[in-house]
Amino acid sequence: MSVTLHALAKIVDAEIIGDADLLISGVASLDSADKSQITFIASPAFKDSLATTSAAAVIIESTYKDTCPVSALVVNNALAAFAKIADYLHPFTPEFAGVHSSVIIDNSAQIDTSSSVGALSTIGADVVIEKNVHIGSSCVIEKNCVLKSGTILHSNVTIAYDCELGENVIIHQGAVIGSDGFGNAHENGKWVKIPQLGRVIIGNNVEVGANTAIDRGALNNTIIHDGVRIDNLVHIAHNVEIGENSAVAGCVGIAGSTVIGKNCMFGGQVGISGHLNITDNVVATGGTLIFQSIDSSGTYSSGYPLDTNKNWRRSYIRVKQLDDMAKRIKKLEKLLATKD
């Protein structure tokens, strides 16, 4: 598919510099783009690549208007504009049109004729699949699930019973939605399993990464609100609630019954303890451990930065001595107070 620069400008409400009739057929990086492709720059770190790019056009912000050597689309947010244009030029296409002959479908399931289901998938009892839903190969949709319009499941996704996915949700390969939460009671040295009776409710325009697990609620529901982005290899435990437009990076673990506000961002390998409340607009940098509720917006960090092993071991020894030093300082303070 080739479209004019003018047509792309309309998509992102851009000012055009140069030839509006240029034909664009795809996207690429500044260094690799050719005369049929459009690229972007969103950081000064790439200004040298901008000067030598062979792209047909570049998506830029006003900072680069005087230094761009080729035609350009001038926008307020180059990265966001690039995302929209890339999506337009490279739309998702399902691996299979219609329902593959190998799919197992319960007689009570409802599948809109505009939707597609890939080979070897299984659709359970009373499942409702709305318009333009695309289900990849080897997916399992258990009983009583609802998949709303425009949702995409890539291959090998499991949606456990009673779960609901909103409109335009994307679930990547290997993800499991609605697995049992880790609920156990301890009695006489043995574990007694607590039935997990809640659901997972996912809002509209949510994306869930590969091999991520979102557990169903124990009694109430696990809820992922509209616009949330969840990376690969994330674990979200039972009864967690994540507010609108929050983002969770890879290998994050969120323990049960924690409620996270809107527009939060958690870097890779953040660990969040259970039964906490985290307010809106909280950012936790990579590797942060959160053991207490957060009631003020802002950026939070924990853990030791990288250091040589020799220095790290020395610092660790000092940390182990802090309690003893604190006690000694307290005694000295008391002694000084008596002398005053």
Beta strands, then each sheet from edge to edge (+ up, - down):
strand 1: 3-4
strand 2: 15-17
strand 3: 23-24
strand 4: 26-27
strand 5: 37-40
strand 6: 57-60
strand 7: 71-74
strand 8: 104-105
strand 9: 110-111
strand 10: 116-117
strand 11: 122-123
strand 12: 128-129
strand 13: 134-135
strand 14: 140-141
strand 15: 146-147
strand 16: 152-153
strand 17: 158-159
strand 18: 164-165
strand 19: 170-171
strand 20: 176-179
strand 21: 184-187
strand 22: 190-193
strand 23: 200-202
strand 24: 207-208
strand 25: 213-215
strand 26: 222-224
strand 27: 229-230
strand 28: 235-236
strand 29: 241-242
strand 30: 247-248
strand 31: 253-254
strand 32: 259-260
strand 33: 265-266
strand 34: 271-272
strand 35: 277-278
strand 36: 282-284
strand 37: 289-290
strand 38: 298-300
sheet 1: 1+ 3-
sheet 2: 2+ 7- 6- 5- 4-
sheet 3: 8+ 11+ 14+ 17+ 20+ 25+ 28+ 31+ 34+ 37+
sheet 4: 9+ 12+ 15+ 18+ 23+ 26+ 29+ 32+ 35+
sheet 5: 10+ 13+ 16+ 19+ 24+ 27+ 30+ 33+ 36+ 38+
sheet 6: 21+ 22-
end
